[in-house]
Amino acid sequence: MAVKKIAQGINSVGAVDWDRKLFDELIPLPEGTSYNSYFIEGNEKTALIDTVDPVKTHELFKNLDSLGVKKIDYVIANHAEQDHSGSLPAVLKKFPGAKIVTNEKCKGFLKDFMPELNDGDFMTVADKQEISLGSRTLQFFLTPWVHWPETMITLLKEDKILFTCDYFGSHVAVSDIFDTAHTYTSAKRYYAEIMSPFRNVIKKNMEIVRSINPAMICPSHGVVHTDPSKIMSWYDEWIKDDVKNYALVLYISMHHSMKAAAEHLADSLANKGVRTKLYNLSNADIGEIAMDLVDAATVIVCAPTVLAGVHPVAANVVYLFNALRTKTKFLSLITGWNWMEKAQEALAAMVPNFKGELIAPLKIQGYPKKADFEAIDAMAQAVVEKHKTINLI
């Protein structure tokens, strides 16, 4: 990423990772990602907001060199995760005397991750504390669980620019940090995969952001939000408890039986007025599933039994469903029980975080027969009736 002027004396100096296709060895990155870092000049002191993933340290330094930066007074660490903090030791080495500014909890995390850092490298700040750059002032707000317990955001007070690190971010690689053409989808994917488990805490943190009323939001992944009202309205929609008249049918099939059952269920639901999406878990993008889980009222898993349990591919997705703490209201299962009847019990045990209602499951012996298809239609009708109870239909 080339240096990009955000405002007078404020420049984006981070890096774009066009080639990264997986994050945390789990999350697909169909559009790559970026590690945004911002250099701020006051008339007395300077600050660097967040750093970059260590594989891109050289790009951060290239950008700082192109600006002629000789001294950095403060390096703000809003979040300890290494894609934002991993270049800290190199930055301190290049700019002797720079202090890492962060909160006490984040300091502990950073020392754990990078043992070469010591207490003398840090300046800790409390909630709402300020640091002067002379003509500019930085103010810090603790916003835990967006998405780690130590996260904070930094306000450049005079310019009303809010630096939010992962909060309001998106995994997208773009040459222009102001390119918001596809912001909604990339931001929703990011929220769904990373932020959604903490939506109840985010509700409180949204009030902090609203009280600040920023003129611009600069996250450390993806694009800058020059109209904060858009991304904030999207978050307001995603974090509320409401769901939509929408069902996900997630299936894995070894010998076509579950495929036939899932396809029939999806058609039956659609014919009864429920918007439905069918995912073959053998090739599905978990990021797309996560996005749909933000809205879906109902999820039905169709999976055969393998060695007395749910097929491992389905079990993986069910595990993620539980971890994301979705606001889904109804959950059910269609299983093939050629060998044993334990799949239902295994599914229930895997979703302790699910607070909704389990719809009576179906068990199909072999390929679905006429009676099985009729039972699937009855399940679809049961979903319709459940949706009516919460005024979705």
C-alpha positions in Angstrom: 0.0 0.0 0.0 1.4 3.4 -1.0 1.3 6.2 1.5 -2.2 7.8 1.4 -3.0 11.2 2.9 -6.0 11.0 5.3 -5.9 14.6 6.3 -3.2 17.3 6.8 -0.4 15.7 8.8 -2.2 12.3 8.9 -1.1 9.5 6.5 -1.9 5.9 6.0 1.4 4.0 6.0 0.3 0.4 6.3 0.5 -2.6 4.0 -1.8 -4.5 1.6 -1.5 -8.3 1.6 -2.9 -9.2 -1.8 -1.9 -12.9 -1.5 -3.1 -13.9 1.9 -6.0 -16.4 1.5 -6.5 -17.6 5.1 -6.6 -15.8 8.4 -5.9 -17.6 11.7 -5.5 -20.7 9.6 -9.3 -20.8 9.5 -11.0 -17.8 7.9 -11.0 -17.6 4.1 -9.8 -14.3 2.7 -11.3 -14.2 -0.8 -10.3 -10.5 -1.2 -7.0 -10.6 0.7 -6.5 -8.1 3.5 -4.6 -5.1 4.7 -2.8 -4.0 7.8 -3.5 -0.3 8.2 -1.2 1.9 10.2 -1.4 5.6 10.5 1.3 8.2 11.1 0.2 11.5 12.9 2.2 14.6 13.2 1.6 17.2 15.9 3.7 20.4 16.1 5.6 18.9 19.0 5.4 15.1 18.8 4.4 12.3 16.5 2.5 9.0 16.8 2.1 5.8 14.9 -1.3 4.2 15.3 -0.9 0.4 15.2 1.7 -1.4 13.2 1.5 -4.2 10.6 1.9 -8.0 10.4 5.7 -8.8 10.7 5.7 -10.2 7.2 5.0 -6.6 6.0 7.3 -4.7 8.3 9.5 -3.7 5.4 6.5 -2.0 3.6 5.7 -0.1 6.8 9.3 1.2 6.9 9.4 2.0 3.2 6.3 4.2 3.7 7.6 5.9 6.8 10.9 6.5 4.9 9.1 8.0 2.0 7.6 10.6 4.4 11.0 11.4 5.8 10.0 10.2 9.3 13.1 10.4 11.5 11.4 10.2 14.9 8.4 8.6 16.4 7.4 9.5 20.0 4.5 7.2 20.5 3.3 3.9 19.0 -0.3 3.3 19.9 -1.2 -0.4 20.3 -5.0 -0.6 20.2 -4.9 -4.4 20.1 -2.3 -7.0 20.9 -3.0 -9.4 18.0 0.2 -9.8 16.0 -1.2 -8.6 12.7 -1.3 -5.2 14.3 1.4 -5.5 16.9 3.9 -7.9 15.4 6.2 -5.1 14.1 6.5 -3.3 17.4 10.0 -4.7 18.3 11.3 -3.6 14.9 9.7 -0.2 15.2 11.3 0.4 18.6 14.6 -0.6 17.1 14.3 1.7 14.2 13.0 4.6 16.3 14.9 4.5 19.6 13.0 6.3 22.3 9.6 5.6 21.0 7.1 4.4 23.6 4.4 1.9 23.2 1.1 3.5 24.4 -1.5 1.0 25.4 -3.7 -0.1 28.3 -2.5 -2.4 31.2 -4.1 -5.5 29.9 -2.8 -5.1 26.4 0.7 -4.5 27.8 0.6 -7.9 29.4 -0.5 -9.5 26.2 2.2 -7.8 24.2 4.9 -8.9 26.6 3.6 -12.5 26.4 3.7 -12.5 22.6 7.0 -10.6 22.3 9.2 -11.4 25.2 11.9 -9.0 23.9 9.6 -6.1 25.0 10.1 -4.9 28.6 8.3 -2.5 31.0 10.5 0.4 30.0 9.1 0.2 26.5 5.6 1.1 27.6 3.4 4.0 28.7 0.1 2.7 30.0 -3.1 4.7 29.7 -6.5 4.5 31.4 -10.0 4.9 29.9 -10.5 8.5 28.5 -6.9 9.5 29.3 -5.2 11.9 26.8 -1.8 12.4 25.4 -0.7 15.7 23.8 1.2 15.9 20.5 1.3 19.7 20.8 -1.2 20.9 18.3 -3.1 17.6 18.4 -4.5 15.4 21.2 -5.0 11.7 21.4 -7.7 10.3 23.7 -8.1 6.6 24.5 -11.3 4.7 25.1 -11.4 1.1 26.4 -13.7 -1.0 24.3 -13.2 -4.6 25.5 -14.2 -7.5 23.3 -14.0 -6.0 19.9 -12.8 -8.6 19.6 -10.3 -9.4 22.5 -10.5 -8.4 26.2 -7.8 -5.7 25.9 -9.0 -3.8 22.8 -9.2 0.0 22.8 -9.9 2.8 20.3 -8.0 6.1 19.8 -9.6 9.5 19.0 -7.6 12.3 17.4 -9.7 14.9 19.1 -9.2 18.1 17.0 -9.8 16.2 13.7 -12.5 13.9 15.2 -10.9 10.9 13.5 -11.4 7.7 15.4 -8.9 4.8 15.0 -10.7 1.6 15.8 -8.2 -1.2 14.9 -10.4 -4.3 14.2 -13.6 -2.6 15.2 -15.4 -1.6 11.9 -12.7 -3.4 9.9 -13.0 -5.5 6.8 -10.7 -8.1 5.2 -10.2 -6.6 1.8 -7.1 -5.7 -0.2 -7.5 -2.4 -2.1 -5.0 0.0 -3.6 -7.1 3.0 -2.5 -8.0 3.0 1.2 -11.0 5.2 0.4 -12.4 2.7 -2.1 -15.7 1.9 -0.5 -17.4 0.3 -3.5 -17.8 -3.1 -1.9 -17.7 -2.2 1.8 -21.0 -3.6 2.9 -20.2 -7.3 2.0 -16.6 -7.3 3.2 -17.6 -5.5 6.4 -20.5 -7.9 7.1 -18.2 -10.9 6.5 -15.7 -9.5 8.9 -18.3 -8.8 11.5 -19.9 -12.2 11.1 -16.6 -14.1 11.4 -14.9 -12.1 14.1 -17.2 -9.7 15.9 -20.6 -11.5 16.0 -19.9 -13.6 19.2 -19.5 -10.3 21.1 -22.6 -8.5 19.8 -24.0 -7.9 23.2 -20.8 -6.2 24.3 -20.6 -4.3 21.0 -24.0 -2.8 21.8 -22.3 -1.0 24.7 -19.3 0.0 22.7 -21.5 1.4 20.0 -22.7 3.9 22.6 -19.1 5.0 23.2 -18.6 5.6 19.5 -21.9 7.5 19.3 -20.9 9.7 22.1 -17.7 10.5 20.3 -19.5 11.3 17.0 -16.5 10.8 14.8 -16.1 12.6 11.5 -14.1 9.7 10.1 -13.4 6.1 11.2 -10.0 4.5 10.4 -9.9 0.8 11.1 -6.7 -1.3 10.9 -8.1 -3.6 8.2 -9.8 -2.6 5.0 -11.1 0.8 4.0 -11.5 4.2 5.8 -15.1 5.2 6.6 -15.5 8.9 5.6 -19.2 8.6 6.4 -19.2 6.8 9.8 -23.0 6.8 9.8 -23.1 4.0 7.2 -20.9 1.5 9.0 -22.5 2.3 12.3 -26.0 1.8 10.9 -24.9 -1.6 9.5 -23.5 -2.6 12.9 -26.7 -1.5 14.6 -28.6 -3.8 12.2 -26.3 -6.8 12.7 -26.1 -6.6 16.5 -29.8 -6.3 17.3 -31.7 -9.4 18.3 -34.0 -9.5 15.3 -33.8 -12.3 12.7 -35.3 -12.7 9.3 -37.7 -15.1 7.6 -34.6 -17.0 6.4 -33.5 -20.6 6.8 -30.1 -22.2 6.1 -29.9 -25.8 5.1 -26.4 -27.1 5.7 -25.7 -30.6 4.4 -22.9 -33.1 3.8 -23.7 -36.3 1.9 -21.6 -39.4 1.4 -23.9 -41.4 -0.9 -26.5 -38.8 -2.1 -29.1 -39.6 0.6 -28.5 -36.4 2.7 -28.2 -34.4 -0.5 -31.6 -35.5 -1.7 -33.1 -34.8 1.7 -31.5 -31.3 1.9 -32.6 -30.3 -1.6 -36.1 -31.4 -0.9 -36.2 -29.5 2.4 -34.9 -26.3 0.7 -37.5 -26.5 -2.0 -40.3 -27.2 0.5 -39.3 -24.3 2.7 -39.1 -22.0 -0.3 -42.5 -23.1 -1.6 -43.9 -22.3 1.8 -42.6 -18.8 1.8 -39.4 -19.1 3.7 -36.3 -17.6 2.0 -33.8 -20.4 2.0 -30.2 -21.0 1.2 -28.6 -24.4 0.7 -24.9 -25.1 1.5 -23.0 -28.2 0.5 -20.5 -28.3 3.4 -17.9 -30.2 1.4 -17.1 -27.0 -0.5 -18.9 -24.2 1.3 -17.1 -21.0 2.3 -17.5 -20.7 6.1 -17.4 -16.9 5.8 -20.5 -16.9 3.6 -22.2 -19.2 6.1 -21.2 -16.9 8.9 -22.7 -13.9 7.1 -26.0 -15.7 6.6 -26.0 -16.7 10.3 -26.3 -13.0 11.1 -29.8 -13.0 9.7 -31.1 -16.6 9.7 -34.0 -17.5 12.0 -33.5 -21.2 11.4 -30.6 -23.6 10.7 -31.1 -27.2 9.7 -28.1 -29.6 9.5 -28.4 -32.6 7.2 -25.6 -35.1 7.9 -25.0 -38.8 8.0 -23.8 -40.6 11.1 -20.1 -41.5 11.1 -18.7 -43.8 13.8 -21.5 -43.1 16.2 -21.4 -39.3 15.7 -22.2 -36.5 13.3 -20.1 -36.5 10.2 -16.9 -34.6 11.0 -17.4 -31.9 8.3 -20.9 -31.1 9.7 -19.5 -31.3 13.3 -16.9 -28.6 12.4 -19.6 -26.3 11.2 -21.8 -27.0 14.2 -18.8 -26.2 16.4 -18.4 -22.8 14.7 -22.2 -22.2 14.9 -21.9 -22.6 18.7 -18.8 -20.5 19.0 -20.3 -17.6 17.0 -23.2 -17.5 19.5 -25.6 -16.8 16.7 -29.0 -15.2 17.3 -30.7 -18.1 15.4 -34.0 -19.0 17.0 -34.6 -22.5 15.7 -32.2 -25.5 15.0 -32.9 -29.0 13.8 -31.2 -32.0 12.3 -31.8 -34.6 9.6 -29.6 -37.5 9.9 -28.9 -40.8 8.3 -28.6 -43.5 10.9 -27.4 -46.5 9.0 -25.3 -47.7 11.9 -26.3 -45.9 15.1 -28.7 -43.3 16.4 -26.3 -41.0 18.3 -26.1 -38.1 15.9 -29.0 -36.2 17.5 -27.5 -36.4 21.0 -24.1 -35.5 19.7 -25.5 -32.4 18.0 -27.3 -31.2 21.1 -24.1 -31.6 23.1 -22.2 -29.5 20.7 -24.3 -26.4 21.0 -24.4 -25.4 24.7 -24.4 -21.7 23.6 -27.6 -22.1 21.6 -30.4 -20.3 23.4 -33.2 -21.0 20.8 -35.5 -23.9 20.3 -34.7 -27.4 18.9 -37.3 -28.5 16.3 -37.9 -32.3 16.4 -35.2 -34.0 14.2 -35.7 -36.5 11.4 -33.9 -39.8 11.0 -33.7 -41.4 7.6 -32.7 -45.0 7.0 -30.8 -45.0 3.7 -32.1 -43.0 0.7 -35.2 -41.0 1.4 -38.5 -42.7 0.5 -41.9 -41.3 0.0 -42.7 -41.3 3.7 -39.4 -39.6 4.4 -40.1 -36.8 1.9 -43.5 -36.3 3.5 -41.8 -36.1 6.9 -39.4 -33.5 5.4 -42.4 -31.5 4.2 -43.8 -31.7 7.7 -40.6 -30.3 9.1 -40.7 -27.4 6.6 -44.2 -26.7 7.8 -43.0 -26.8 11.4 -40.4 -24.2 10.5 -43.1 -22.0 9.0 -45.2 -22.3 12.1 -42.3 -21.4 14.3 -41.5 -18.3 12.1 -45.1 -17.3 12.6 -44.8 -17.4 16.3 -42.1 -14.6 16.2 -44.0 -12.6 13.5 -41.6 -13.3 10.6 -44.5 -14.5 8.4 
